[in-house]
Amino acid sequence: MIQLSYVNQARWLRFRHNRRGYWSLWIFLVIFILSLGAELVANDKPLLVRYEGKWFAPALINYSESDFGGPFATPADYQDPWLRKQLDEHGWTLWAPVRFGARSINYATTEPFPSPPSAKNWLGTDANGGDVLARILYGTRISLLFGLMLTFCSSVIGVLAGAIQGYYGGKIDLWGQRFIEVWSGMPTLFLIILLSSVIQPGFWWLLGITVLFGWMALVSVVRAEFLRTRNFDYIRAAQALGVSDRGIILRHMLPNAMVATLTLLPFILCSSVATLTSLDFLGFGLPLGSPSLGELLLQGKNNLQAPWLGIAAFISTALLLSLLIFIGEAVRDAFDPNKAV
């Protein structure tokens, strides 16, 4: 059992006092865990197969059709009615609740794509025949992982830059501020559009570009905190005792700056998720066919005759961003000592 200090206990009580943010955290954790285990929720391959006394795990291992009595050694297509009948007659299968993956297509539907919600496709299919619910689940995982990695990388760079500027001051601070003013004025979206015509955009490529131009969010906050505390008596005493600059920054000054930093992290995460969604909506995000909330929003705009696409994409995106905003408000209240419980 982790024993919290008195200050952290008071912060946790203030966080729980914000009921909206507290329950938003639990809902967000459930969504995040489900998205991480998306293959267990939505998969076009069985999770477990018992065939003629042998065990198979198609969700983890690729098997050929000949392993299940087929005449060919081609990869097994578990959507094939013949193969499904073969598995049912000679054993049993354990399927995920949604029998479609991120890139699988429902060829068995009699409706033209995009088809409306049905018993097989709970939220319908998109313009390419993919299951909307499965693509939302996989797209949420990509968006959250992208947002978390972007938030972590940009926060590390921003905190480091702000700490160096605020601690040393002088010309380092002056030239650092001028560089940030110029760098923050760069048209990030236009640069991504230009580079997309030369390089095929991917997950890591987009992450690198967005980190390169999005690390300035925390610089001003950390810099102001370091400028405020660098002339305190205990900092001057540590310098007089010969403590290294690295030790003073990490042990004595950075903990004070982390309070303001932590209150901004949920909002930065929300902005990071919205960045990837916007790029996918404009067509400059992930490669074509990748599950994405922005790509689903684009399909909803291009297929107004299929309102379930736009409604499902809007609700899932709005819910995710709203939860992050509510969590951010609760974290802000938790670190505010003037908020009494």
C-alpha positions in Angstrom: 0.0 0.0 0.0 1.5 3.3 -1.1 1.5 5.9 1.7 1.0 9.4 0.4 2.4 12.5 2.1 0.1 15.0 3.7 0.4 17.4 0.7 -0.4 14.6 -1.8 -3.3 13.4 0.3 -4.7 16.9 0.2 -4.2 17.0 -3.6 -6.0 13.7 -4.0 -8.9 14.9 -1.9 -9.2 18.0 -4.0 -9.1 15.9 -7.2 -11.8 13.6 -5.9 -13.9 16.5 -4.9 -14.2 17.4 -8.5 -16.7 14.7 -9.3 -16.8 15.4 -13.0 -13.0 15.1 -13.4 -12.8 12.1 -11.0 -15.3 10.0 -13.0 -13.9 11.2 -16.3 -10.6 9.7 -15.2 -12.2 6.3 -14.7 -14.1 6.4 -18.0 -10.9 7.4 -19.8 -8.9 4.6 -18.2 -11.6 2.1 -19.3 -11.5 3.4 -22.9 -7.7 3.4 -22.9 -7.5 -0.2 -21.6 -10.1 -1.4 -24.1 -8.2 0.3 -27.0 -4.9 -1.2 -25.9 -6.5 -4.6 -26.0 -8.4 -3.9 -29.2 -7.5 -7.3 -30.7 -9.4 -9.0 -27.9 -12.5 -6.8 -28.6 -12.6 -6.5 -32.4 -10.8 -9.1 -34.5 -11.5 -10.9 -37.7 -9.6 -13.9 -36.5 -10.7 -16.3 -33.7 -9.0 -15.7 -30.4 -8.8 -19.5 -29.7 -9.6 -22.6 -31.9 -10.0 -26.2 -30.8 -9.7 -28.3 -34.0 -9.5 -32.1 -34.1 -8.1 -32.2 -30.6 -5.4 -29.5 -31.2 -5.3 -25.9 -29.9 -4.7 -23.0 -32.2 -4.3 -19.2 -31.5 -5.1 -17.5 -34.8 -5.1 -14.1 -33.2 -1.4 -14.5 -32.3 -0.1 -17.0 -35.0 -0.8 -17.1 -38.7 -2.0 -20.5 -39.9 -2.6 -21.8 -43.4 -5.8 -23.2 -44.8 -4.3 -26.7 -45.0 -3.9 -26.7 -41.1 -7.8 -26.9 -41.0 -8.3 -29.5 -43.7 -8.1 -27.1 -46.7 -6.5 -28.1 -50.0 -4.2 -25.0 -50.2 -1.4 -23.7 -48.1 -2.6 -20.1 -48.4 -3.2 -18.0 -45.3 -6.5 -19.0 -43.6 -9.4 -16.7 -44.3 -11.6 -17.0 -41.2 -14.4 -15.0 -42.9 -14.8 -17.8 -45.5 -18.1 -19.6 -44.8 -16.4 -23.0 -45.8 -13.7 -22.5 -43.2 -16.1 -21.5 -40.5 -18.2 -24.6 -41.2 -15.1 -26.7 -41.0 -14.1 -25.3 -37.6 -17.6 -25.7 -36.2 -17.9 -29.4 -37.4 -14.5 -30.5 -36.1 -14.2 -28.4 -32.9 -15.1 -25.0 -31.6 -13.9 -21.4 -31.8 -13.7 -18.5 -29.4 -14.4 -15.1 -31.2 -14.0 -11.6 -30.1 -17.3 -9.6 -29.5 -16.8 -7.8 -32.7 -15.8 -10.1 -35.6 -14.0 -7.5 -37.6 -10.6 -6.0 -37.4 -9.2 -2.6 -38.4 -8.8 -3.4 -42.0 -11.3 -6.2 -42.6 -14.2 -5.8 -45.0 -17.6 -7.2 -44.6 -18.1 -9.0 -48.0 -21.2 -10.8 -46.7 -23.5 -7.7 -46.4 -26.3 -7.2 -48.9 -26.3 -3.5 -48.5 -24.1 -1.1 -50.5 -21.2 0.6 -48.7 -21.5 2.4 -46.4 -24.2 0.1 -45.0 -26.3 1.1 -42.0 -26.0 -0.4 -38.5 -27.0 -4.1 -38.2 -26.6 -7.1 -36.0 -23.1 -7.8 -37.5 -21.9 -4.2 -37.8 -23.2 -2.5 -34.7 -22.3 1.0 -36.0 -22.5 0.2 -39.7 -19.7 0.1 -42.2 -17.8 2.9 -43.8 -17.4 3.7 -47.5 -14.7 1.0 -47.8 -16.7 -1.7 -46.1 -14.8 -1.6 -42.8 -16.6 -2.0 -39.5 -17.1 1.5 -37.9 -16.9 0.2 -34.3 -13.7 -1.7 -34.9 -12.1 1.3 -36.7 -13.1 3.6 -33.9 -11.5 1.3 -31.3 -8.3 0.9 -33.2 -8.2 4.6 -34.2 -8.7 5.6 -30.5 -5.6 3.5 -29.6 -3.5 5.2 -32.3 -4.7 8.7 -31.3 -4.0 8.1 -27.6 -0.6 6.6 -28.1 0.3 9.3 -30.5 -0.9 12.0 -28.1 0.9 10.4 -25.1 4.2 10.1 -26.9 3.9 13.6 -28.4 3.0 15.0 -24.9 6.0 13.2 -23.3 8.6 14.2 -25.9 7.5 17.8 -26.2 7.2 18.2 -22.4 10.7 16.9 -21.9 12.2 19.2 -24.4 10.1 22.2 -23.2 10.9 21.7 -19.6 14.6 21.3 -20.4 14.7 24.5 -22.5 12.7 26.5 -20.0 14.9 25.3 -17.1 18.1 26.3 -18.9 16.8 29.7 -19.9 15.4 30.5 -16.4 18.4 29.3 -14.4 21.2 30.9 -16.4 19.3 34.0 -17.7 21.3 36.7 -19.4 22.2 36.1 -23.0 21.1 32.5 -22.9 17.6 33.6 -21.9 17.6 36.4 -24.4 18.7 34.4 -27.4 16.5 31.5 -26.4 13.4 33.7 -26.3 14.3 35.2 -29.7 14.7 31.7 -31.1 11.4 30.5 -29.7 9.6 33.6 -31.1 10.9 32.8 -34.6 10.4 29.0 -34.3 6.8 29.3 -32.9 5.9 31.4 -36.0 6.8 28.6 -38.4 3.7 27.5 -40.3 3.6 23.9 -39.1 0.6 22.7 -41.1 2.0 24.2 -44.4 5.3 22.5 -43.8 3.6 19.1 -43.2 1.6 19.6 -46.4 4.8 20.4 -48.4 6.8 17.5 -46.9 3.8 15.1 -47.5 4.3 15.6 -51.2 7.9 14.3 -50.9 7.8 11.8 -48.1 5.1 9.2 -47.4 3.7 10.3 -44.0 3.7 7.7 -41.2 3.2 7.4 -37.5 6.8 8.1 -36.5 7.3 10.7 -39.3 4.3 12.7 -38.0 5.4 12.3 -34.4 8.8 13.7 -35.2 7.5 16.7 -37.2 4.9 17.6 -34.5 7.5 17.3 -31.7 9.9 19.5 -33.7 7.4 22.3 -33.9 5.3 21.7 -30.7 7.7 21.6 -27.8 7.2 25.3 -26.8 4.0 24.8 -24.8 5.8 24.5 -21.4 8.8 26.7 -22.0 7.3 29.9 -20.7 5.8 28.3 -17.6 9.0 26.5 -16.5 11.1 29.6 -17.4 9.0 31.9 -15.3 9.2 29.5 -12.3 13.0 29.2 -12.6 13.4 33.0 -12.9 11.3 33.4 -9.7 13.2 30.8 -7.6 16.8 31.2 -8.8 17.3 34.2 -6.4 15.9 32.5 -3.3 18.1 32.1 -0.3 18.2 28.3 -0.4 19.3 28.4 -4.0 22.1 30.9 -3.3 23.1 28.8 -0.3 23.4 25.6 -2.4 25.5 27.5 -5.0 27.8 28.8 -2.2 28.2 25.2 -0.9 29.4 24.1 -4.3 26.3 22.1 -5.4 26.5 21.6 -9.2 24.1 23.4 -11.5 22.6 20.1 -12.5 21.9 19.2 -8.9 20.3 22.5 -8.2 18.1 22.3 -11.2 17.0 18.8 -10.7 16.7 18.6 -6.9 15.8 22.1 -5.8 14.1 24.0 -8.6 12.5 21.5 -10.9 10.0 20.1 -8.3 8.6 23.6 -7.9 8.1 24.0 -11.7 6.5 20.5 -12.0 3.4 21.7 -10.2 2.5 24.1 -13.0 3.7 21.6 -15.6 1.5 18.8 -14.4 -1.6 21.0 -14.4 -1.1 21.7 -18.1 -0.3 18.1 -19.2 -3.9 16.9 -19.7 -4.6 20.0 -21.9 -1.4 19.3 -23.9 -2.5 15.7 -24.4 -5.9 16.9 -25.6 -4.3 19.2 -28.1 -2.0 16.4 -29.3 -4.9 14.1 -30.0 -6.7 16.9 -31.8 -3.6 17.5 -33.9 -3.5 14.0 -35.3 -7.3 14.0 -35.8 -7.0 17.3 -37.7 -4.2 16.1 -40.0 -6.1 12.9 -40.8 -9.2 14.9 -41.6 -7.3 17.1 -44.0 -5.7 14.0 -45.6 -2.1 14.7 -44.5 -2.0 12.3 -41.5 -1.6 8.5 -41.3 -1.2 6.4 -44.5 -4.3 5.6 -46.5 -6.4 2.8 -44.9 -5.1 3.3 -41.4 -7.8 3.4 -38.7 -8.2 7.0 -37.6 -10.9 9.2 -36.0 -10.0 12.0 -38.4 -10.4 9.8 -41.4 -13.8 8.6 -40.2 -14.8 12.3 -39.8 -13.8 12.9 -43.4 -15.9 9.9 -44.5 -18.9 11.3 -42.6 -18.4 14.7 -44.4 -18.1 13.0 -47.8 -21.1 10.6 -47.2 -23.9 12.8 -45.9 -26.4 10.1 -47.0 -24.9 7.9 -44.2 -25.4 9.9 -41.1 -24.1 7.1 -38.8 -20.6 7.8 -39.9 -20.5 11.4 -38.9 -22.5 10.8 -35.7 -20.2 8.0 -34.6 -17.0 9.8 -35.4 -18.2 13.1 -33.7 -19.4 11.4 -30.5 -16.2 9.3 -30.1 -13.9 12.3 -30.8 -16.0 14.7 -28.6 -16.2 12.2 -25.8 -12.4 11.6 -25.8 -11.5 15.2 -25.9 -14.1 16.2 -23.3 -12.8 13.5 -20.9 -9.3 14.9 -21.2 -10.5 18.5 -20.6 -12.5 17.4 -17.5 -9.4 15.5 -16.1 -7.3 18.6 -16.7 -9.7 20.8 -14.8 -9.6 18.3 -11.9 -5.8 18.2 -11.9 -5.7 22.0 -11.9 -8.0 22.1 -8.8 -5.9 19.4 -7.1 -2.7 21.5 -7.3 -4.5 24.7 -6.3 -4.0 25.1 -2.5 -6.7 27.7 -2.3 -9.3 25.0 -3.2 -10.5 23.8 0.2 -12.4 20.5 0.5 
